[in-house]
């Protein structure tokens, strides 16, 4: 009868021992099961603040070639679509009538010169005869007037000769600027007229080129106010402009900001500005649509977060994962500004010293305890380049064991 109580007591002690061992083993297991995430501590960084504007490429200079004399076109002296130099001959108009006009004008000059010699000698003789009273004062005055008239006739004849020479010279149509010439709208044998409405061809200077940009007045005022308040500083090298091509690549040459128009477009509410770009490869053609990144200022204490650490919730809001002081994941909504290389500029939602999750976000769940590893991030691309692999297990271990 004494054996029954002993049998019941032994299993009770065994159960208590097993429960104690189970509790002691759960803490290390929890520590091991806490997911590891890579975090970066947000610090103030210098960021170039830019705005992306739409734009169109415009030729630096445009010359519409038109004839300045009337005649039959004899020949064309250029290849369409090639580069031509200033002063190069493009067309030749039949010069026969203009050569004849020049010869006639030259003969008129010679006639005026001969007449001038005669009236000059006559005026001199009349002046000498006046001294001996062999000629009247009226005769002298008439002779001097005839001499002055002869001089005027000679100047007029010379001017007509110069005009005839200019007309003859204009039978050879030359390029007024250097650049790429387009197609010819006229062929040899056709009649051309002076200052006709239709251009014979067009020359465009493509190196450098202009890019005309449109910026909203609200964006312009925002940048101005930030610069005036001291939040943004003007770049030491001045306002820089970069072009974003249609294929997403950045154009190889930086632009120089030109000017901003003094008036606002009533239809669009935008202000036009102009930048100039080198174009040695002729990659930019007039009329091409481009986007320009205008670097208007520098923020010396910006909060930047890698773009890959930011996602969107169902409402379209930007969200990111942070590790709070207790080592737990916290999801926050961010107010983002423009992109800076591979990062987003944060307007609100984060502050200096916050630990942002950049690696292992797929394992991070809001409210879950994690083990953190501080990583290094390339500020230009936002990519992890050098994880330190020093896990901060303090918050995660304490939380996991609780």
RODODO-808567 format. One record per residue (C-alpha): residue in three letters; x, y, z. Coordinates in steps of 0.2 Angstrom, whole numbers, plus 5000, padded with zeros to 4 digits. Each point is the difference from the previous one (the first is absolute). Layout:
<pts>
<ALA,<X,Y,Z>>
...
</pts>
This chain:
<pts>
<UNK,<5000,5000,5000>>
<UNK,<5015,5011,5002>>
<UNK,<5005,4998,4982>>
<UNK,<4986,5009,4991>>
<UNK,<5004,5018,5007>>
<UNK,<5018,4998,4995>>
<UNK,<4996,4995,4982>>
<UNK,<4989,5016,4998>>
<UNK,<5013,5012,5008>>
<UNK,<5015,4995,4988>>
<UNK,<4991,5005,4984>>
<UNK,<4995,5017,5007>>
<UNK,<5019,5004,5004>>
<UNK,<5004,4994,4982>>
<UNK,<4987,5011,4992>>
<UNK,<5007,5015,5010>>
<UNK,<5018,4997,4995>>
<UNK,<4995,4998,4981>>
<UNK,<4990,5017,5001>>
<UNK,<5015,5009,5008>>
<UNK,<5012,4993,4986>>
<UNK,<4988,5005,4987>>
<UNK,<4999,5018,5006>>
<UNK,<5019,5002,5001>>
<UNK,<5002,4993,4982>>
<UNK,<4987,5011,4992>>
<UNK,<5010,5017,5003>>
<UNK,<5015,4994,4989>>
<UNK,<4988,4994,4987>>
<UNK,<4991,5016,4999>>
<UNK,<5017,5010,4999>>
<UNK,<5005,4989,4986>>
<UNK,<4983,5002,4991>>
<UNK,<5000,5019,5000>>
<UNK,<5003,5005,4981>>
<UNK,<5016,5010,4996>>
<UNK,<4998,5016,4991>>
<UNK,<5012,5012,4993>>
<UNK,<4998,5018,5006>>
<UNK,<5008,5017,4997>>
<UNK,<4999,5014,5013>>
<UNK,<4994,5016,4991>>
<UNK,<5013,5014,5001>>
<UNK,<4999,5018,4992>>
<UNK,<5007,4999,4982>>
<UNK,<5004,5014,4987>>
<UNK,<4988,4998,4986>>
<UNK,<4998,5009,4983>>
<UNK,<4982,5005,4999>>
<UNK,<4994,4999,4982>>
<UNK,<4984,5001,4990>>
<UNK,<4996,4991,4984>>
<UNK,<4992,5011,4986>>
<UNK,<4994,4995,4983>>
<UNK,<5009,5008,4986>>
<UNK,<5003,5001,4981>>
<UNK,<5016,5001,4990>>
<UNK,<5002,5016,4990>>
<UNK,<5014,5004,4987>>
<UNK,<5013,5012,5006>>
<UNK,<4998,5010,4983>>
<UNK,<4989,4997,4986>>
<UNK,<5003,5008,4982>>
<UNK,<4986,4999,4987>>
<UNK,<5009,5001,4983>>
<UNK,<4991,5011,4988>>
<UNK,<5006,5008,4983>>
<UNK,<5003,5019,5000>>
<UNK,<5000,5002,4981>>
<UNK,<4989,4993,4987>>
<UNK,<5005,4988,4987>>
<UNK,<5002,4982,4994>>
<UNK,<5008,4988,5012>>
<UNK,<5015,4992,4992>>
<UNK,<5006,4987,5013>>
<UNK,<5000,4994,5018>>
<UNK,<5017,4999,5008>>
<UNK,<4997,4990,5016>>
<UNK,<4994,4983,5006>>
<UNK,<4984,5000,5010>>
<UNK,<5002,4995,5018>>
<UNK,<5018,5004,5002>>
<UNK,<5010,5013,5009>>
<UNK,<5004,5017,4991>>
<UNK,<5012,5014,5005>>
<UNK,<4995,5018,5001>>
<UNK,<5004,5008,4983>>
<UNK,<4999,4984,4990>>
<UNK,<4991,5001,4983>>
<UNK,<4983,4991,5000>>
<UNK,<4992,5005,4984>>
<UNK,<5004,5010,4984>>
<UNK,<4988,5011,4991>>
<UNK,<5002,5004,4981>>
<UNK,<5012,5016,5001>>
<UNK,<4999,5005,4982>>
<UNK,<4989,5015,5002>>
<UNK,<5008,5006,5016>>
<UNK,<5017,5000,4991>>
<UNK,<4993,5011,4987>>
<UNK,<4993,5011,5013>>
<UNK,<5017,5002,5008>>
<UNK,<5008,5004,4984>>
<UNK,<4988,5013,4996>>
<UNK,<5002,5008,5017>>
<UNK,<5019,4999,4998>>
<UNK,<4998,5010,4984>>
<UNK,<4989,5013,5008>>
<UNK,<5014,5003,5013>>
<UNK,<5013,5002,4987>>
<UNK,<4989,5012,4991>>
<UNK,<4997,5010,5016>>
<UNK,<5018,5001,5003>>
<UNK,<5004,5007,4983>>
<UNK,<4987,5013,5002>>
<UNK,<5006,5005,5017>>
<UNK,<5017,5003,4993>>
<UNK,<4993,5012,4986>>
<UNK,<4989,5010,5012>>
<UNK,<5014,5001,5013>>
<UNK,<5012,5007,4988>>
<UNK,<4987,5012,4993>>
<UNK,<4997,5006,5018>>
<UNK,<5018,5003,5003>>
<UNK,<5002,5011,4984>>
<UNK,<4985,5010,5004>>
<UNK,<5007,5004,5017>>
<UNK,<5016,5006,4993>>
<UNK,<4991,5011,4987>>
<UNK,<4990,5008,5014>>
<UNK,<5016,5007,5007>>
<UNK,<5003,5010,4984>>
<UNK,<4982,5004,4998>>
<UNK,<5000,4989,4984>>
<UNK,<4985,4990,5007>>
<UNK,<4985,5005,5010>>
<UNK,<4996,4994,5017>>
<UNK,<4985,4991,4993>>
<UNK,<5011,4990,4988>>
<UNK,<5011,4995,5015>>
<UNK,<4985,4995,5010>>
<UNK,<4992,4989,4986>>
<UNK,<5017,4992,4997>>
<UNK,<5002,4995,5019>>
<UNK,<4982,4994,5000>>
<UNK,<5003,4989,4985>>
<UNK,<5016,4993,5009>>
<UNK,<4990,4996,5016>>
<UNK,<4986,4992,4989>>
<UNK,<5014,4989,4991>>
<UNK,<5006,4994,5017>>
<UNK,<4982,4995,5005>>
<UNK,<4998,4991,4984>>
<UNK,<5016,4991,5003>>
<UNK,<4995,4994,5017>>
<UNK,<4983,4995,4994>>
<UNK,<5008,4990,4986>>
<UNK,<5011,4992,5012>>
<UNK,<4986,4995,5012>>
<UNK,<4991,4992,4985>>
<UNK,<5015,4990,4996>>
<UNK,<5001,4994,5018>>
<UNK,<4982,4995,4999>>
<UNK,<5003,4990,4984>>
<UNK,<5015,4992,5007>>
<UNK,<4990,4995,5016>>
<UNK,<4986,4993,4989>>
<UNK,<5012,4990,4990>>
<UNK,<5008,4993,5016>>
<UNK,<4983,4995,5006>>
<UNK,<4998,4988,4985>>
<UNK,<5011,4989,5011>>
<UNK,<4989,4995,5015>>
<UNK,<5012,4996,5015>>
<UNK,<4997,4994,5018>>
<UNK,<4998,5014,5012>>
<UNK,<5003,4988,5015>>
<UNK,<5009,4983,5003>>
<UNK,<4989,4985,5004>>
<UNK,<4991,4986,4993>>
<UNK,<4990,5003,4984>>
<UNK,<4984,4993,4996>>
<UNK,<4991,4995,4984>>
<UNK,<4999,5011,4985>>
<UNK,<4983,5006,4995>>
<UNK,<5005,5005,4982>>
<UNK,<5010,4992,4986>>
<UNK,<5011,5007,4986>>
<UNK,<4990,5008,4986>>
<UNK,<4987,5007,5011>>
<UNK,<4997,5019,5001>>
<UNK,<5003,5008,5016>>
<UNK,<4995,5018,5005>>
<UNK,<5008,5012,5012>>
<UNK,<4994,4998,5018>>
<UNK,<4987,4986,4996>>
<UNK,<4989,4993,5014>>
<UNK,<5006,4982,4998>>
<UNK,<5018,4997,5006>>
<UNK,<5011,4991,4989>>
<UNK,<5007,4990,5014>>
<UNK,<5003,5002,5019>>
<UNK,<5017,4999,5010>>
<UNK,<4999,4996,5019>>
<UNK,<5015,5002,5012>>
<UNK,<4999,4985,5011>>
<UNK,<5015,5002,5011>>
<UNK,<4996,5007,5012>>
<UNK,<4981,4999,5002>>
<UNK,<4987,5008,5011>>
<UNK,<4987,4990,5010>>
<UNK,<4984,5010,5004>>
<UNK,<4993,4995,5017>>
<UNK,<4983,5003,5008>>
<UNK,<4999,5002,5019>>
<UNK,<4984,5003,5010>>
<UNK,<4999,5016,5010>>
<UNK,<4996,4990,5016>>
<UNK,<5016,4990,4999>>
<UNK,<5010,5015,4996>>
<UNK,<4994,5010,5015>>
<UNK,<5003,4984,5011>>
<UNK,<5018,5000,4995>>
<UNK,<5002,5018,5002>>
<UNK,<4993,5000,5017>>
<UNK,<5011,4986,5006>>
<UNK,<5015,5009,4994>>
<UNK,<4994,5016,5008>>
<UNK,<4997,4992,5017>>
<UNK,<5018,4992,4999>>
<UNK,<4993,4982,5000>>
<UNK,<5008,4998,4983>>
<UNK,<5017,5008,4994>>
<UNK,<5004,5004,4982>>
<UNK,<5013,4989,4993>>
<UNK,<5017,5007,4999>>
<UNK,<5002,4996,4982>>
<UNK,<4983,5008,4996>>
<UNK,<4984,4992,4994>>
<UNK,<5003,4984,4991>>
<UNK,<4989,4991,4987>>
<UNK,<5001,4981,4995>>
<UNK,<4990,4992,4986>>
<UNK,<4990,4984,5002>>
<UNK,<4998,4992,4983>>
<UNK,<4985,4990,4995>>
<UNK,<5009,4984,5003>>
<UNK,<5003,5005,5018>>
<UNK,<5018,5003,4999>>
<UNK,<5008,5017,5005>>
<UNK,<5008,5010,4986>>
<UNK,<5019,5001,5001>>
<UNK,<5002,5019,5000>>
<UNK,<4993,5011,5014>>
<UNK,<4991,5016,4995>>
<UNK,<5002,5018,5004>>
<UNK,<4985,5009,5006>>
<UNK,<4996,5015,4989>>
<UNK,<4985,5010,5006>>
<UNK,<4982,5000,5006>>
<UNK,<4986,5009,4990>>
<UNK,<4993,5015,5008>>
<UNK,<4982,4995,4997>>
<UNK,<4988,4986,5004>>
<UNK,<4992,4990,4986>>
<UNK,<4981,5004,5003>>
<UNK,<4995,4983,4993>>
<UNK,<5011,4988,5010>>
<UNK,<5004,5011,5015>>
<UNK,<5019,4996,4998>>
<UNK,<5015,5010,4997>>
<UNK,<5012,4996,4986>>
<UNK,<5019,4999,5003>>
<UNK,<5015,4995,4989>>
<UNK,<5015,4990,5002>>
<UNK,<5015,4997,4988>>
<UNK,<5008,4984,4997>>
<UNK,<5015,4994,4990>>
<UNK,<4996,4988,4986>>
<UNK,<5015,4994,4991>>
<UNK,<4993,4983,4996>>
<UNK,<4984,5007,4993>>
<UNK,<4990,4989,5012>>
<UNK,<4988,5015,5003>>
<UNK,<4989,5005,4986>>
<UNK,<4988,5015,4998>>
<UNK,<4982,4995,5006>>
<UNK,<5006,4985,5011>>
<UNK,<4991,4998,5016>>
<UNK,<5011,4999,5015>>
<UNK,<4999,5001,5019>>
<UNK,<5012,5012,5009>>
<UNK,<5005,4998,5018>>
<UNK,<5004,5017,5007>>
<UNK,<5011,5000,5015>>
<UNK,<4994,5016,5009>>
<UNK,<5007,4999,5017>>
<UNK,<5009,4990,5013>>
<UNK,<4992,4994,5017>>
<UNK,<5015,4998,5012>>
<UNK,<4989,4990,5012>>
<UNK,<4989,4989,4990>>
<UNK,<4992,4983,5006>>
<UNK,<5002,4988,4986>>
<UNK,<4993,4982,5000>>
<UNK,<5005,4987,4987>>
<UNK,<4986,4998,4987>>
<UNK,<5000,4981,5002>>
<UNK,<4995,5002,5018>>
<UNK,<4984,5009,4996>>
<UNK,<4984,4991,4994>>
<UNK,<4982,5005,4997>>
<UNK,<4985,4996,5010>>
<UNK,<4983,4996,4993>>
<UNK,<4996,5019,5001>>
<UNK,<5015,5004,4990>>
<UNK,<5009,5008,5015>>
<UNK,<5019,4997,5002>>
<UNK,<5004,4989,5014>>
<UNK,<5017,4993,5008>>
<UNK,<5005,4989,5014>>
<UNK,<5009,5006,5015>>
<UNK,<5007,4992,5016>>
<UNK,<4994,5009,5016>>
<UNK,<5009,5001,5016>>
<UNK,<4993,4983,5006>>
<UNK,<5007,4991,4985>>
<UNK,<4983,4998,4992>>
<UNK,<4995,5004,4982>>
<UNK,<4990,5016,4997>>
<UNK,<4992,5005,4984>>
<UNK,<4999,5018,4996>>
<UNK,<4992,5011,4987>>
<UNK,<5013,5012,4991>>
<UNK,<4997,5016,4991>>
<UNK,<5013,4999,4986>>
<UNK,<5007,5014,4990>>
<UNK,<5010,4998,4984>>
<UNK,<5012,4985,4996>>
<UNK,<5019,5003,5003>>
<UNK,<5010,4987,4990>>
<UNK,<4994,4984,5008>>
<UNK,<4991,5008,5015>>
<UNK,<4985,5009,5005>>
<UNK,<5000,5017,5009>>
<UNK,<4989,4998,5015>>
<UNK,<4990,5016,5005>>
<UNK,<4991,4992,5015>>
<UNK,<4998,4983,5009>>
<UNK,<5018,4997,5004>>
<UNK,<5014,5009,5010>>
<UNK,<5018,4999,5003>>
<UNK,<5005,4985,5011>>
<UNK,<4986,4988,4994>>
<UNK,<5005,4983,4995>>
<UNK,<4993,4996,4983>>
<UNK,<4998,4982,4993>>
<UNK,<5009,4998,4983>>
<UNK,<5003,4982,5000>>
<UNK,<4988,4986,5004>>
<UNK,<4985,5010,4999>>
<UNK,<4990,4985,4994>>
<UNK,<5004,4992,5017>>
<UNK,<4995,5015,5010>>
<UNK,<4982,5001,5007>>
<UNK,<4993,5015,5009>>
<UNK,<5001,4996,5019>>
<UNK,<5012,4985,4998>>
<UNK,<5017,5000,5009>>
<UNK,<5015,4999,4989>>
<UNK,<5019,4999,5001>>
<UNK,<5008,5015,4992>>
<UNK,<5016,5001,4990>>
<UNK,<5007,5017,4996>>
<UNK,<5004,5001,4981>>
<UNK,<5009,5013,4989>>
<UNK,<4990,5008,4986>>
<UNK,<5008,5008,4985>>
<UNK,<4993,5018,5000>>
<UNK,<5000,5002,4981>>
<UNK,<4990,4984,4996>>
<UNK,<4992,4995,5016>>
<UNK,<5007,4982,4999>>
<UNK,<5008,4990,5015>>
<UNK,<5018,5000,4997>>
<UNK,<5008,4995,5017>>
<UNK,<4990,4991,5013>>
<UNK,<5009,5001,5016>>
<UNK,<4992,4983,5007>>
<UNK,<5000,5007,5017>>
<UNK,<4983,4994,5006>>
<UNK,<4991,5010,5014>>
<UNK,<4992,4986,5009>>
<UNK,<4997,5010,5016>>
<UNK,<4982,5006,4996>>
<UNK,<4996,4984,4990>>
<UNK,<5006,4988,5013>>
<UNK,<4991,5008,5014>>
<UNK,<4984,5002,4991>>
<UNK,<5000,4982,4993>>
<UNK,<5002,4993,5018>>
<UNK,<4986,5010,5007>>
</pts>
